[in-house]
Amino acid sequence: MDKVSKFLKRLSKQERLKLRTVIKSVLDGKIKDLDVKKLSGYQNIFRVRVGDMRVVFENNDGSMNLIFVGRKSDKTYKF
């Protein structure tokens, strides 16, 4: 089981549904209505804020790759 699936299993049903919706939107490239910010110091890496959780992804010419999904902490942006 990958890290994202393990993290999602530990969430409440409501948080899991919200986060899955955001992850699906990111992977489908539908990020216009999300709280997206480009991470400074990186060329194609962005984050989406979902409450106290973050979805960090890389955008390679429209191809979205998940890098991190989890609660925001000191280690969130260290990869």
PDB file of N, CA, C and O in Angstrom:
ATOM      1  N   MET A   1       0.859  -1.175   0.000  1.00  0.00           N
ATOM      2  CA  MET A   1       0.000   0.000   0.000  1.00  0.00           C
ATOM      3  C   MET A   1       0.906   1.240   0.000  1.00  0.00           C
ATOM      4  O   MET A   1       1.857   1.313   0.778  1.00  0.00           O
ATOM      5  N   ASP A   2       0.615   2.200  -0.860  1.00  0.00           N
ATOM      6  CA  ASP A   2       1.457   3.393  -0.940  1.00  0.00           C
ATOM      7  C   ASP A   2       1.132   4.385   0.176  1.00  0.00           C
ATOM      8  O   ASP A   2       0.144   4.227   0.894  1.00  0.00           O
ATOM      9  N   LYS A   3       1.976   5.405   0.311  1.00  0.00           N
ATOM     10  CA  LYS A   3       1.846   6.372   1.409  1.00  0.00           C
ATOM     11  C   LYS A   3       0.545   7.160   1.338  1.00  0.00           C
ATOM     12  O   LYS A   3      -0.063   7.448   2.369  1.00  0.00           O
ATOM     13  N   VAL A   4       0.112   7.512   0.126  1.00  0.00           N
ATOM     14  CA  VAL A   4      -1.124   8.292  -0.025  1.00  0.00           C
ATOM     15  C   VAL A   4      -2.318   7.482   0.469  1.00  0.00           C
ATOM     16  O   VAL A   4      -3.163   8.003   1.197  1.00  0.00           O
ATOM     17  N   SER A   5      -2.390   6.228   0.081  1.00  0.00           N
ATOM     18  CA  SER A   5      -3.501   5.369   0.517  1.00  0.00           C
ATOM     19  C   SER A   5      -3.508   5.194   2.033  1.00  0.00           C
ATOM     20  O   SER A   5      -4.569   5.228   2.656  1.00  0.00           O
ATOM     21  N   LYS A   6      -2.332   5.007   2.626  1.00  0.00           N
ATOM     22  CA  LYS A   6      -2.248   4.871   4.082  1.00  0.00           C
ATOM     23  C   LYS A   6      -2.732   6.143   4.770  1.00  0.00           C
ATOM     24  O   LYS A   6      -3.472   6.085   5.752  1.00  0.00           O
ATOM     25  N   PHE A   7      -2.307   7.293   4.245  1.00  0.00           N
ATOM     26  CA  PHE A   7      -2.715   8.563   4.838  1.00  0.00           C
ATOM     27  C   PHE A   7      -4.224   8.740   4.733  1.00  0.00           C
ATOM     28  O   PHE A   7      -4.867   9.157   5.696  1.00  0.00           O
ATOM     29  N   LEU A   8      -4.795   8.427   3.573  1.00  0.00           N
ATOM     30  CA  LEU A   8      -6.235   8.586   3.374  1.00  0.00           C
ATOM     31  C   LEU A   8      -7.035   7.684   4.310  1.00  0.00           C
ATOM     32  O   LEU A   8      -8.105   8.078   4.774  1.00  0.00           O
ATOM     33  N   LYS A   9      -6.536   6.480   4.596  1.00  0.00           N
ATOM     34  CA  LYS A   9      -7.245   5.560   5.491  1.00  0.00           C
ATOM     35  C   LYS A   9      -7.354   6.104   6.911  1.00  0.00           C
ATOM     36  O   LYS A   9      -8.310   5.797   7.623  1.00  0.00           O
ATOM     37  N   ARG A  10      -6.374   6.916   7.328  1.00  0.00           N
ATOM     38  CA  ARG A  10      -6.367   7.447   8.692  1.00  0.00           C
ATOM     39  C   ARG A  10      -7.277   8.658   8.861  1.00  0.00           C
ATOM     40  O   ARG A  10      -7.526   9.083   9.989  1.00  0.00           O
ATOM     41  N   LEU A  11      -7.773   9.219   7.770  1.00  0.00           N
ATOM     42  CA  LEU A  11      -8.603  10.420   7.846  1.00  0.00           C
ATOM     43  C   LEU A  11     -10.057  10.073   8.145  1.00  0.00           C
ATOM     44  O   LEU A  11     -10.492   8.934   7.977  1.00  0.00           O
ATOM     45  N   SER A  12     -10.794  11.085   8.592  1.00  0.00           N
ATOM     46  CA  SER A  12     -12.236  10.904   8.758  1.00  0.00           C
ATOM     47  C   SER A  12     -12.862  10.799   7.368  1.00  0.00           C
ATOM     48  O   SER A  12     -12.243  11.177   6.374  1.00  0.00           O
ATOM     49  N   LYS A  13     -14.062  10.298   7.306  1.00  0.00           N
ATOM     50  CA  LYS A  13     -14.743  10.103   6.027  1.00  0.00           C
ATOM     51  C   LYS A  13     -14.893  11.424   5.268  1.00  0.00           C
ATOM     52  O   LYS A  13     -14.707  11.475   4.052  1.00  0.00           O
ATOM     53  N   GLN A  14     -15.231  12.489   5.995  1.00  0.00           N
ATOM     54  CA  GLN A  14     -15.429  13.802   5.376  1.00  0.00           C
ATOM     55  C   GLN A  14     -14.110  14.344   4.807  1.00  0.00           C
ATOM     56  O   GLN A  14     -14.080  14.843   3.682  1.00  0.00           O
ATOM     57  N   GLU A  15     -13.020  14.246   5.581  1.00  0.00           N
ATOM     58  CA  GLU A  15     -11.715  14.720   5.106  1.00  0.00           C
ATOM     59  C   GLU A  15     -11.243  13.894   3.914  1.00  0.00           C
ATOM     60  O   GLU A  15     -10.697  14.432   2.951  1.00  0.00           O
ATOM     61  N   ARG A  16     -11.457  12.579   3.989  1.00  0.00           N
ATOM     62  CA  ARG A  16     -11.046  11.688   2.910  1.00  0.00           C
ATOM     63  C   ARG A  16     -11.751  12.044   1.607  1.00  0.00           C
ATOM     64  O   ARG A  16     -11.122  12.092   0.550  1.00  0.00           O
ATOM     65  N   LEU A  17     -13.053  12.292   1.680  1.00  0.00           N
ATOM     66  CA  LEU A  17     -13.821  12.640   0.487  1.00  0.00           C
ATOM     67  C   LEU A  17     -13.326  13.953  -0.117  1.00  0.00           C
ATOM     68  O   LEU A  17     -13.153  14.061  -1.331  1.00  0.00           O
ATOM     69  N   LYS A  18     -13.102  14.945   0.740  1.00  0.00           N
ATOM     70  CA  LYS A  18     -12.635  16.244   0.269  1.00  0.00           C
ATOM     71  C   LYS A  18     -11.260  16.127  -0.398  1.00  0.00           C
ATOM     72  O   LYS A  18     -11.032  16.699  -1.464  1.00  0.00           O
ATOM     73  N   LEU A  19     -10.349  15.384   0.236  1.00  0.00           N
ATOM     74  CA  LEU A  19      -8.998  15.236  -0.287  1.00  0.00           C
ATOM     75  C   LEU A  19      -8.984  14.419  -1.577  1.00  0.00           C
ATOM     76  O   LEU A  19      -8.242  14.742  -2.505  1.00  0.00           O
ATOM     77  N   ARG A  20      -9.790  13.376  -1.645  1.00  0.00           N
ATOM     78  CA  ARG A  20      -9.861  12.581  -2.881  1.00  0.00           C
ATOM     79  C   ARG A  20     -10.377  13.417  -4.049  1.00  0.00           C
ATOM     80  O   ARG A  20      -9.905  13.268  -5.176  1.00  0.00           O
ATOM     81  N   THR A  21     -11.342  14.295  -3.783  1.00  0.00           N
ATOM     82  CA  THR A  21     -11.868  15.176  -4.823  1.00  0.00           C
ATOM     83  C   THR A  21     -10.774  16.103  -5.338  1.00  0.00           C
ATOM     84  O   THR A  21     -10.644  16.308  -6.545  1.00  0.00           O
ATOM     85  N   VAL A  22      -9.989  16.661  -4.424  1.00  0.00           N
ATOM     86  CA  VAL A  22      -8.902  17.565  -4.817  1.00  0.00           C
ATOM     87  C   VAL A  22      -7.823  16.807  -5.589  1.00  0.00           C
ATOM     88  O   VAL A  22      -7.335  17.299  -6.606  1.00  0.00           O
ATOM     89  N   ILE A  23      -7.449  15.625  -5.123  1.00  0.00           N
ATOM     90  CA  ILE A  23      -6.431  14.826  -5.817  1.00  0.00           C
ATOM     91  C   ILE A  23      -6.893  14.480  -7.225  1.00  0.00           C
ATOM     92  O   ILE A  23      -6.111  14.562  -8.172  1.00  0.00           O
ATOM     93  N   LYS A  24      -8.155  14.093  -7.370  1.00  0.00           N
ATOM     94  CA  LYS A  24      -8.695  13.771  -8.698  1.00  0.00           C
ATOM     95  C   LYS A  24      -8.655  15.000  -9.601  1.00  0.00           C
ATOM     96  O   LYS A  24      -8.308  14.892 -10.777  1.00  0.00           O
ATOM     97  N   SER A  25      -9.007  16.167  -9.064  1.00  0.00           N
ATOM     98  CA  SER A  25      -8.967  17.401  -9.849  1.00  0.00           C
ATOM     99  C   SER A  25      -7.546  17.720 -10.298  1.00  0.00           C
ATOM    100  O   SER A  25      -7.326  18.118 -11.442  1.00  0.00           O
ATOM    101  N   VAL A  26      -6.585  17.545  -9.399  1.00  0.00           N
ATOM    102  CA  VAL A  26      -5.181  17.809  -9.744  1.00  0.00           C
ATOM    103  C   VAL A  26      -4.721  16.866 -10.842  1.00  0.00           C
ATOM    104  O   VAL A  26      -4.130  17.306 -11.827  1.00  0.00           O
ATOM    105  N   LEU A  27      -4.983  15.576 -10.685  1.00  0.00           N
ATOM    106  CA  LEU A  27      -4.537  14.601 -11.681  1.00  0.00           C
ATOM    107  C   LEU A  27      -5.223  14.794 -13.028  1.00  0.00           C
ATOM    108  O   LEU A  27      -4.651  14.468 -14.069  1.00  0.00           O
ATOM    109  N   ASP A  28      -6.453  15.325 -13.016  1.00  0.00           N
ATOM    110  CA  ASP A  28      -7.164  15.615 -14.263  1.00  0.00           C
ATOM    111  C   ASP A  28      -6.769  16.962 -14.853  1.00  0.00           C
ATOM    112  O   ASP A  28      -7.191  17.302 -15.959  1.00  0.00           O
ATOM    113  N   GLY A  29      -5.959  17.737 -14.121  1.00  0.00           N
ATOM    114  CA  GLY A  29      -5.513  19.040 -14.610  1.00  0.00           C
ATOM    115  C   GLY A  29      -6.519  20.154 -14.401  1.00  0.00           C
ATOM    116  O   GLY A  29      -6.380  21.228 -14.986  1.00  0.00           O
ATOM    117  N   LYS A  30      -7.526  19.921 -13.580  1.00  0.00           N
ATOM    118  CA  LYS A  30      -8.571  20.924 -13.330  1.00  0.00           C
ATOM    119  C   LYS A  30      -8.255  21.665 -12.033  1.00  0.00           C
ATOM    120  O   LYS A  30      -8.920  21.462 -11.018  1.00  0.00           O
ATOM    121  N   ILE A  31      -7.228  22.530 -12.074  1.00  0.00           N
ATOM    122  CA  ILE A  31      -6.756  23.199 -10.862  1.00  0.00           C
ATOM    123  C   ILE A  31      -7.173  24.659 -10.778  1.00  0.00           C
ATOM    124  O   ILE A  31      -6.793  25.358  -9.839  1.00  0.00           O
ATOM    125  N   LYS A  32      -7.938  25.120 -11.732  1.00  0.00           N
ATOM    126  CA  LYS A  32      -8.304  26.538 -11.796  1.00  0.00           C
ATOM    127  C   LYS A  32      -9.055  27.011 -10.549  1.00  0.00           C
ATOM    128  O   LYS A  32      -8.813  28.122 -10.078  1.00  0.00           O
ATOM    129  N   ASP A  33      -9.952  26.200 -10.010  1.00  0.00           N
ATOM    130  CA  ASP A  33     -10.779  26.603  -8.872  1.00  0.00           C
ATOM    131  C   ASP A  33     -10.193  26.199  -7.516  1.00  0.00           C
ATOM    132  O   ASP A  33     -10.849  26.365  -6.488  1.00  0.00           O
ATOM    133  N   LEU A  34      -8.966  25.671  -7.505  1.00  0.00           N
ATOM    134  CA  LEU A  34      -8.342  25.228  -6.261  1.00  0.00           C
ATOM    135  C   LEU A  34      -7.407  26.303  -5.713  1.00  0.00           C
ATOM    136  O   LEU A  34      -7.008  27.215  -6.439  1.00  0.00           O
ATOM    137  N   ASP A  35      -7.059  26.193  -4.430  1.00  0.00           N
ATOM    138  CA  ASP A  35      -6.129  27.121  -3.777  1.00  0.00           C
ATOM    139  C   ASP A  35      -4.701  26.666  -4.085  1.00  0.00           C
ATOM    140  O   ASP A  35      -4.056  26.014  -3.264  1.00  0.00           O
ATOM    141  N   VAL A  36      -4.215  27.021  -5.285  1.00  0.00           N
ATOM    142  CA  VAL A  36      -2.916  26.564  -5.771  1.00  0.00           C
ATOM    143  C   VAL A  36      -1.895  27.688  -5.657  1.00  0.00           C
ATOM    144  O   VAL A  36      -2.186  28.841  -5.977  1.00  0.00           O
ATOM    145  N   LYS A  37      -0.700  27.342  -5.200  1.00  0.00           N
ATOM    146  CA  LYS A  37       0.422  28.279  -5.173  1.00  0.00           C
ATOM    147  C   LYS A  37       1.658  27.568  -5.693  1.00  0.00           C
ATOM    148  O   LYS A  37       1.870  26.385  -5.430  1.00  0.00           O
ATOM    149  N   LYS A  38       2.473  28.312  -6.438  1.00  0.00           N
ATOM    150  CA  LYS A  38       3.746  27.789  -6.909  1.00  0.00           C
ATOM    151  C   LYS A  38       4.726  27.833  -5.746  1.00  0.00           C
ATOM    152  O   LYS A  38       4.766  28.815  -5.006  1.00  0.00           O
ATOM    153  N   LEU A  39       5.516  26.779  -5.581  1.00  0.00           N
ATOM    154  CA  LEU A  39       6.509  26.753  -4.513  1.00  0.00           C
ATOM    155  C   LEU A  39       7.763  27.486  -4.976  1.00  0.00           C
ATOM    156  O   LEU A  39       8.304  27.190  -6.041  1.00  0.00           O
ATOM    157  N   SER A  40       8.220  28.434  -4.178  1.00  0.00           N
ATOM    158  CA  SER A  40       9.407  29.196  -4.553  1.00  0.00           C
ATOM    159  C   SER A  40      10.634  28.286  -4.507  1.00  0.00           C
ATOM    160  O   SER A  40      10.738  27.398  -3.661  1.00  0.00           O
ATOM    161  N   GLY A  41      11.547  28.527  -5.424  1.00  0.00           N
ATOM    162  CA  GLY A  41      12.754  27.718  -5.499  1.00  0.00           C
ATOM    163  C   GLY A  41      12.615  26.499  -6.387  1.00  0.00           C
ATOM    164  O   GLY A  41      13.594  25.795  -6.633  1.00  0.00           O
ATOM    165  N   TYR A  42      11.411  26.243  -6.871  1.00  0.00           N
ATOM    166  CA  TYR A  42      11.166  25.104  -7.756  1.00  0.00           C
ATOM    167  C   TYR A  42      10.500  25.609  -9.025  1.00  0.00           C
ATOM    168  O   TYR A  42       9.715  26.556  -8.988  1.00  0.00           O
ATOM    169  N   GLN A  43      10.813  24.981 -10.137  1.00  0.00           N
ATOM    170  CA  GLN A  43      10.296  25.465 -11.408  1.00  0.00           C
ATOM    171  C   GLN A  43       8.854  25.042 -11.680  1.00  0.00           C
ATOM    172  O   GLN A  43       8.033  25.876 -12.063  1.00  0.00           O
ATOM    173  N   ASN A  44       8.539  23.789 -11.493  1.00  0.00           N
ATOM    174  CA  ASN A  44       7.214  23.273 -11.860  1.00  0.00           C
ATOM    175  C   ASN A  44       6.485  22.605 -10.702  1.00  0.00           C
ATOM    176  O   ASN A  44       5.654  21.728 -10.936  1.00  0.00           O
ATOM    177  N   ILE A  45       6.768  22.988  -9.471  1.00  0.00           N
ATOM    178  CA  ILE A  45       6.149  22.330  -8.324  1.00  0.00           C
ATOM    179  C   ILE A  45       5.184  23.288  -7.640  1.00  0.00           C
ATOM    180  O   ILE A  45       5.514  24.441  -7.363  1.00  0.00           O
ATOM    181  N   PHE A  46       3.976  22.778  -7.373  1.00  0.00           N
ATOM    182  CA  PHE A  46       2.900  23.580  -6.814  1.00  0.00           C
ATOM    183  C   PHE A  46       2.311  22.864  -5.614  1.00  0.00           C
ATOM    184  O   PHE A  46       2.557  21.676  -5.402  1.00  0.00           O
ATOM    185  N   ARG A  47       1.522  23.605  -4.823  1.00  0.00           N
ATOM    186  CA  ARG A  47       0.812  22.998  -3.704  1.00  0.00           C
ATOM    187  C   ARG A  47      -0.636  23.456  -3.716  1.00  0.00           C
ATOM    188  O   ARG A  47      -0.954  24.568  -4.137  1.00  0.00           O
ATOM    189  N   VAL A  48      -1.499  22.577  -3.246  1.00  0.00           N
ATOM    190  CA  VAL A  48      -2.917  22.891  -3.072  1.00  0.00           C
ATOM    191  C   VAL A  48      -3.200  22.780  -1.583  1.00  0.00           C
ATOM    192  O   VAL A  48      -2.828  21.795  -0.945  1.00  0.00           O
ATOM    193  N   ARG A  49      -3.859  23.789  -1.034  1.00  0.00           N
ATOM    194  CA  ARG A  49      -4.216  23.785   0.384  1.00  0.00           C
ATOM    195  C   ARG A  49      -5.631  23.247   0.533  1.00  0.00           C
ATOM    196  O   ARG A  49      -6.558  23.714  -0.129  1.00  0.00           O
ATOM    197  N   VAL A  50      -5.788  22.259   1.411  1.00  0.00           N
ATOM    198  CA  VAL A  50      -7.093  21.678   1.724  1.00  0.00           C
ATOM    199  C   VAL A  50      -7.202  21.666   3.246  1.00  0.00           C
ATOM    200  O   VAL A  50      -6.877  20.667   3.887  1.00  0.00           O
ATOM    201  N   GLY A  51      -7.655  22.765   3.817  1.00  0.00           N
ATOM    202  CA  GLY A  51      -7.680  22.892   5.274  1.00  0.00           C
ATOM    203  C   GLY A  51      -6.265  22.896   5.811  1.00  0.00           C
ATOM    204  O   GLY A  51      -5.456  23.735   5.414  1.00  0.00           O
ATOM    205  N   ASP A  52      -5.947  21.956   6.726  1.00  0.00           N
ATOM    206  CA  ASP A  52      -4.581  21.871   7.246  1.00  0.00           C
ATOM    207  C   ASP A  52      -3.756  20.820   6.509  1.00  0.00           C
ATOM    208  O   ASP A  52      -2.672  20.448   6.958  1.00  0.00           O
ATOM    209  N   MET A  53      -4.269  20.346   5.382  1.00  0.00           N
ATOM    210  CA  MET A  53      -3.565  19.354   4.578  1.00  0.00           C
ATOM    211  C   MET A  53      -3.044  19.997   3.300  1.00  0.00           C
ATOM    212  O   MET A  53      -3.569  21.011   2.840  1.00  0.00           O
ATOM    213  N   ARG A  54      -2.000  19.389   2.733  1.00  0.00           N
ATOM    214  CA  ARG A  54      -1.403  19.897   1.512  1.00  0.00           C
ATOM    215  C   ARG A  54      -1.266  18.773   0.500  1.00  0.00           C
ATOM    216  O   ARG A  54      -0.972  17.628   0.846  1.00  0.00           O
ATOM    217  N   VAL A  55      -1.488  19.131  -0.763  1.00  0.00           N
ATOM    218  CA  VAL A  55      -1.225  18.241  -1.881  1.00  0.00           C
ATOM    219  C   VAL A  55      -0.161  18.940  -2.708  1.00  0.00           C
ATOM    220  O   VAL A  55      -0.415  20.002  -3.275  1.00  0.00           O
ATOM    221  N   VAL A  56       1.031  18.354  -2.782  1.00  0.00           N
ATOM    222  CA  VAL A  56       2.133  18.933  -3.544  1.00  0.00           C
ATOM    223  C   VAL A  56       2.267  18.113  -4.816  1.00  0.00           C
ATOM    224  O   VAL A  56       2.301  16.883  -4.780  1.00  0.00           O
ATOM    225  N   PHE A  57       2.342  18.818  -5.948  1.00  0.00           N
ATOM    226  CA  PHE A  57       2.413  18.122  -7.226  1.00  0.00           C
ATOM    227  C   PHE A  57       3.336  18.845  -8.184  1.00  0.00           C
ATOM    228  O   PHE A  57       3.656  20.020  -8.002  1.00  0.00           O
ATOM    229  N   GLU A  58       3.758  18.119  -9.210  1.00  0.00           N
ATOM    230  CA  GLU A  58       4.623  18.654 -10.251  1.00  0.00           C
ATOM    231  C   GLU A  58       3.822  18.714 -11.540  1.00  0.00           C
ATOM    232  O   GLU A  58       3.114  17.768 -11.885  1.00  0.00           O
ATOM    233  N   ASN A  59       3.935  19.822 -12.246  1.00  0.00           N
ATOM    234  CA  ASN A  59       3.234  20.003 -13.514  1.00  0.00           C
ATOM    235  C   ASN A  59       4.264  19.997 -14.634  1.00  0.00           C
ATOM    236  O   ASN A  59       4.993  20.973 -14.814  1.00  0.00           O
ATOM    237  N   ASN A  60       4.327  18.900 -15.388  1.00  0.00           N
ATOM    238  CA  ASN A  60       5.234  18.785 -16.529  1.00  0.00           C
ATOM    239  C   ASN A  60       4.437  18.878 -17.813  1.00  0.00           C
ATOM    240  O   ASN A  60       3.972  17.865 -18.336  1.00  0.00           O
ATOM    241  N   ASP A  61       4.277  20.088 -18.322  1.00  0.00           N
ATOM    242  CA  ASP A  61       3.541  20.315 -19.575  1.00  0.00           C
ATOM    243  C   ASP A  61       2.162  19.668 -19.554  1.00  0.00           C
ATOM    244  O   ASP A  61       1.771  19.002 -20.512  1.00  0.00           O
ATOM    245  N   GLY A  62       1.431  19.862 -18.469  1.00  0.00           N
ATOM    246  CA  GLY A  62       0.070  19.346 -18.359  1.00  0.00           C
ATOM    247  C   GLY A  62      -0.028  17.979 -17.713  1.00  0.00           C
ATOM    248  O   GLY A  62      -1.124  17.543 -17.360  1.00  0.00           O
ATOM    249  N   SER A  63       1.089  17.294 -17.551  1.00  0.00           N
ATOM    250  CA  SER A  63       1.105  15.994 -16.883  1.00  0.00           C
ATOM    251  C   SER A  63       1.358  16.220 -15.395  1.00  0.00           C
ATOM    252  O   SER A  63       2.421  16.710 -15.013  1.00  0.00           O
ATOM    253  N   MET A  64       0.389  15.866 -14.558  1.00  0.00           N
ATOM    254  CA  MET A  64       0.485  16.114 -13.121  1.00  0.00           C
ATOM    255  C   MET A  64       1.002  14.877 -12.393  1.00  0.00           C
ATOM    256  O   MET A  64       0.496  13.774 -12.603  1.00  0.00           O
ATOM    257  N   ASN A  65       2.003  15.055 -11.541  1.00  0.00           N
ATOM    258  CA  ASN A  65       2.568  13.975 -10.735  1.00  0.00           C
ATOM    259  C   ASN A  65       2.495  14.360  -9.265  1.00  0.00           C
ATOM    260  O   ASN A  65       3.014  15.405  -8.874  1.00  0.00           O
ATOM    261  N   LEU A  66       1.856  13.529  -8.447  1.00  0.00           N
ATOM    262  CA  LEU A  66       1.778  13.795  -7.011  1.00  0.00           C
ATOM    263  C   LEU A  66       3.143  13.569  -6.373  1.00  0.00           C
ATOM    264  O   LEU A  66       3.820  12.581  -6.657  1.00  0.00           O
ATOM    265  N   ILE A  67       3.537  14.502  -5.505  1.00  0.00           N
ATOM    266  CA  ILE A  67       4.796  14.387  -4.778  1.00  0.00           C
ATOM    267  C   ILE A  67       4.533  14.104  -3.305  1.00  0.00           C
ATOM    268  O   ILE A  67       5.211  13.276  -2.698  1.00  0.00           O
ATOM    269  N   PHE A  68       3.540  14.799  -2.727  1.00  0.00           N
ATOM    270  CA  PHE A  68       3.267  14.674  -1.301  1.00  0.00           C
ATOM    271  C   PHE A  68       1.795  14.927  -1.043  1.00  0.00           C
ATOM    272  O   PHE A  68       1.198  15.827  -1.634  1.00  0.00           O
ATOM    273  N   VAL A  69       1.210  14.133  -0.159  1.00  0.00           N
ATOM    274  CA  VAL A  69      -0.143  14.364   0.341  1.00  0.00           C
ATOM    275  C   VAL A  69      -0.083  14.133   1.843  1.00  0.00           C
ATOM    276  O   VAL A  69       0.282  13.048   2.295  1.00  0.00           O
ATOM    277  N   GLY A  70      -0.446  15.161   2.622  1.00  0.00           N
ATOM    278  CA  GLY A  70      -0.410  15.008   4.068  1.00  0.00           C
ATOM    279  C   GLY A  70      -0.733  16.293   4.792  1.00  0.00           C
ATOM    280  O   GLY A  70      -0.998  17.324   4.173  1.00  0.00           O
ATOM    281  N   ARG A  71      -0.707  16.222   6.109  1.00  0.00           N
ATOM    282  CA  ARG A  71      -0.949  17.410   6.923  1.00  0.00           C
ATOM    283  C   ARG A  71       0.284  18.302   6.874  1.00  0.00           C
ATOM    284  O   ARG A  71       1.410  17.814   6.771  1.00  0.00           O
ATOM    285  N   LYS A  72       0.066  19.601   6.948  1.00  0.00           N
ATOM    286  CA  LYS A  72       1.174  20.545   6.896  1.00  0.00           C
ATOM    287  C   LYS A  72       1.996  20.432   8.176  1.00  0.00           C
ATOM    288  O   LYS A  72       1.458  20.423   9.284  1.00  0.00           O
ATOM    289  N   SER A  73       3.305  20.347   7.995  1.00  0.00           N
ATOM    290  CA  SER A  73       4.232  20.301   9.122  1.00  0.00           C
ATOM    291  C   SER A  73       5.548  20.929   8.673  1.00  0.00           C
ATOM    292  O   SER A  73       5.641  21.456   7.564  1.00  0.00           O
ATOM    293  N   ASP A  74       6.550  20.874   9.519  1.00  0.00           N
ATOM    294  CA  ASP A  74       7.862  21.405   9.159  1.00  0.00           C
ATOM    295  C   ASP A  74       8.494  20.630   8.009  1.00  0.00           C
ATOM    296  O   ASP A  74       9.346  21.164   7.300  1.00  0.00           O
ATOM    297  N   LYS A  75       8.090  19.388   7.819  1.00  0.00           N
ATOM    298  CA  LYS A  75       8.688  18.528   6.801  1.00  0.00           C
ATOM    299  C   LYS A  75       7.902  18.501   5.495  1.00  0.00           C
ATOM    300  O   LYS A  75       8.297  17.804   4.560  1.00  0.00           O
ATOM    301  N   THR A  76       6.817  19.231   5.411  1.00  0.00           N
ATOM    302  CA  THR A  76       5.935  19.163   4.250  1.00  0.00           C
ATOM    303  C   THR A  76       6.652  19.468   2.946  1.00  0.00           C
ATOM    304  O   THR A  76       6.470  18.755   1.960  1.00  0.00           O
ATOM    305  N   TYR A  77       7.458  20.509   2.928  1.00  0.00           N
ATOM    306  CA  TYR A  77       8.061  20.951   1.673  1.00  0.00           C
ATOM    307  C   TYR A  77       9.516  20.530   1.530  1.00  0.00           C
ATOM    308  O   TYR A  77      10.242  21.106   0.719  1.00  0.00           O
ATOM    309  N   LYS A  78       9.956  19.548   2.291  1.00  0.00           N
ATOM    310  CA  LYS A  78      11.329  19.047   2.190  1.00  0.00           C
ATOM    311  C   LYS A  78      11.307  17.712   1.462  1.00  0.00           C
ATOM    312  O   LYS A  78      11.007  16.672   2.047  1.00  0.00           O
ATOM    313  N   PHE A  79      11.624  17.762   0.195  1.00  0.00           N
ATOM    314  CA  PHE A  79      11.650  16.529  -0.601  1.00  0.00           C
ATOM    315  C   PHE A  79      12.793  16.560  -1.570  1.00  0.00           C
ATOM    316  O   PHE A  79      12.984  15.611  -2.330  1.00  0.00           O
TER     317      PHE A  79
END
